[in-house]
Amino acid sequence: MSRNQIAGLIACGLMSVSAASHAFKLISEKEAALPDPPTALVVRGITRGPGIRMAAPDPDAAVTVPFNLKVIFQPRGGSKIDTSSVKVTYLKAQPIDLSGRIKSGLSEGGIDVKNAEAPSGSHAIQISVADSEGRKTSAVFTLKVAK
């Protein structure tokens, strides 16, 4: 291998390490500027489906960018989480599917994404999940991003 080929391989490796440590856009400025839904979505009721709990960021506190997004899925009754059922939606007048953006951090235990970015403001996110028994649950969390 020539020195130029070796240098090229090293540069590619450094670029991939650098890209991995950078933040990624969970929500873009353009998406945040879209109109909000006409009414607030309320999810209530008793369900036997999996539990969904926001572990980070704290839903009651504003976060700075970048932030870690951690959601815990809690299966019930010996069932398992069906990861193919997980859907993450940014609630706007025309809902935006964020599921593909969090795919790398998705597991049966939940969602664990590092270095996420979103514009300042409040962002309503709906997370839906089903278990191996077909029981579904949805929860809405408000992500508050500080200026």
Secondary structure in CASP SS format (residue, H / E / C, confidence):
PFRMAT SS
TARGET T0000
AUTHOR 0000-0000-0000
METHOD secondary structure of the structure
MODEL  1
M C 1.00
S C 1.00
R H 1.00
N H 1.00
Q H 1.00
I H 1.00
A H 1.00
G H 1.00
L H 1.00
I H 1.00
A H 1.00
C H 1.00
G H 1.00
L H 1.00
M H 1.00
S H 1.00
V H 1.00
S H 1.00
A H 1.00
A H 1.00
S H 1.00
H C 1.00
A C 1.00
F E 1.00
K E 1.00
L C 1.00
I C 1.00
S C 1.00
E H 1.00
K H 1.00
E H 1.00
A H 1.00
A C 1.00
L C 1.00
P C 1.00
D C 1.00
P C 1.00
P C 1.00
T C 1.00
A C 1.00
L C 1.00
V C 1.00
V C 1.00
R C 1.00
G C 1.00
I C 1.00
T C 1.00
R C 1.00
G C 1.00
P C 1.00
G E 1.00
I E 1.00
R E 1.00
M E 1.00
A E 1.00
A E 1.00
P C 1.00
D C 1.00
P C 1.00
D C 1.00
A C 1.00
A C 1.00
V E 1.00
T C 1.00
V C 1.00
P C 1.00
F E 1.00
N E 1.00
L E 1.00
K E 1.00
V E 1.00
I E 1.00
F E 1.00
Q E 1.00
P C 1.00
R C 1.00
G C 1.00
G C 1.00
S C 1.00
K C 1.00
I E 1.00
D E 1.00
T E 1.00
S E 1.00
S E 1.00
V E 1.00
K E 1.00
V E 1.00
T E 1.00
Y E 1.00
L C 1.00
K C 1.00
A C 1.00
Q C 1.00
P C 1.00
I E 1.00
D E 1.00
L C 1.00
S H 1.00
G H 1.00
R H 1.00
I H 1.00
K H 1.00
S H 1.00
G H 1.00
L E 1.00
S E 1.00
E C 1.00
G C 1.00
G E 1.00
I E 1.00
D E 1.00
V E 1.00
K E 1.00
N E 1.00
A E 1.00
E E 1.00
A C 1.00
P C 1.00
S C 1.00
G E 1.00
S E 1.00
H E 1.00
A E 1.00
I E 1.00
Q E 1.00
I E 1.00
S E 1.00
V E 1.00
A E 1.00
D E 1.00
S C 1.00
E C 1.00
G C 1.00
R C 1.00
K E 1.00
T E 1.00
S E 1.00
A E 1.00
V E 1.00
F E 1.00
T E 1.00
L E 1.00
K E 1.00
V E 1.00
A C 1.00
K C 1.00
END
